[in-house]
Amino acid sequence: MSMNLYERIPNNVNLSEDKKLQRALEKWLPNYLDWWREMGPEGFQQKDVYLRTAISVEPEGWAHFDYVKMPDYRWGIFLKPADPNATVGFGDNYGQPVYQEVPGEFRNALRRIIVTQGDTEPASVEQQRQLGKTCPSLYDLRNLFQVNVEEGRHLWAMVYLLQRYFGRDGRDEADELLQRRSGNPDKPRILEAFNQPCDDWLNFFCFTMFTDRDGKYQLAALAESGFEPLARTCQFMLTEEAHHLFVGETGVGRVVKRTGQLMKEANGALDIRELGGIPLDV
């Protein structure tokens, strides 16, 4: 599986060999960038940020680290290598070869699953767009932006599937992913959890620890799909998702640890809020 890192849309799906699909995705790209500039991290679009960028799907050396302005980030389409012997792992078609095209009887269900997964990715970016203004540290700021750009790449992963395998319906769904807005009363995101505000860092740490953990289970389930392009897409997404859970686990852990230290120092004499802490009963 060749890596085409220097095309307009980096990919390992031989995009240049499918001119119709390539044109459709290149038409979608400016709309995506407009969405990112409008709804991505506010106040940091022209800042150089130290980010990792996917350059391979192999376990060794799959990412490159460098400073980049977020609108110039190289979002791409990357699938795990195909297994020529892959078979359906469950259900009525257990043991049969995996599907390379969408089975007609599963078309609507698969499209809805992919759209719903895709909708969560830009939604979380929108929820978190103001957090950079109140970051506890540069370390946390960099982690926030890493999560954000990878949510953007995961949107690209779902949009590729929609445009490649679902025709006109898929293209329309891809456009609508950029039209909905988190918390918008007229065009909200599909899942209610992604319409709630995420406007402080404790909320963000809990989001990446618990909501992203739920997302990990969802991706792990989709990675077992009998529709192989979806499975291979989600298998690589899980590689990136691990960092999001790390941000949440370590963030909540730091909050709890510091709270414990303040409680010990105060010895019950003060409300730890007065010391800048967050009570454990919050």
Number of C-alpha atoms within 10 A of each C-alpha: 11 10 16 20 17 9 12 14 19 19 22 20 18 13 18 14 9 11 10 13 17 19 13 14 22 14 11 17 16 11 14 22 15 13 15 21 16 13 20 26 23 16 12 17 16 11 12 13 18 16 22 19 21 23 19 21 20 11 9 7 10 13 15 11 10 10 12 17 14 24 18 11 17 20 25 23 25 27 22 19 17 12 10 8 8 14 18 18 15 12 8 8 12 12 13 14 16 21 16 12 13 17 11 9 8 10 13 12 11 19 20 12 13 20 22 16 19 25 27 23 22 29 28 27 25 25 22 24 21 18 19 22 12 11 15 11 10 10 9 15 16 16 17 24 23 22 22 23 25 24 24 23 24 29 27 25 23 25 25 25 22 23 21 20 19 19 12 12 12 20 20 13 21 25 14 14 22 20 13 18 22 25 18 10 10 8 12 16 24 19 14 10 15 23 20 14 15 21 15 14 19 15 15 23 25 18 21 25 20 15 16 18 18 13 17 19 12 13 22 16 13 21 21 17 21 24 21 24 24 22 22 20 23 27 22 23 24 18 12 20 21 13 16 24 23 15 22 23 18 13 20 19 13 13 16 16 12 14 20 17 13 21 19 12 13 13 11 10 9 12 15 21 11 8 13 11 17 18 15 11 4 5
